[in-house]
């Protein structure tokens, strides 16, 4: 399992300014797979914030937190990946959060394991969770932190089997290291220091 170190974030129950979404699939079968790296990052972030993502709301498990003074909702959709947009839209509608104030963290097989890529808008890149969010928000103008999980080991390897596979010990260390950097990226993005975040982590 993944182990995390705490930072100085705090809990907040005030009105939400930012929606921070980690994508994954619910259930023990998927817990530590490549496709669940967004969930795993949210587990990391919640420990940094000193909160537990265990409230059931918006077809998700959620927690309230404050990051660099920004009031945030940490959200793990429980809809399964290809319906993630249902959960994100419910939360965004409830808090009247525009797409520009939504940060989505997800896996990317086109990036080497542990590599980050920050985007402020764009296509779904073949990711079903992002595709669902774009469709149901009717916008691609939300921020993404992509965490590389590596490509298939050979061309004949089934892609679904690959993203639903677990990490080797070496890859797990790379992913843990990426979480610390992704957490720093979240801090910058909620301060709207987008160019700095992209320059530091892309």
Order of alpha helices (4+ residues) and beta strands (2+ residues): beta-alpha-beta-beta-beta-alpha-beta-beta-alpha-beta-alpha-alpha-alpha
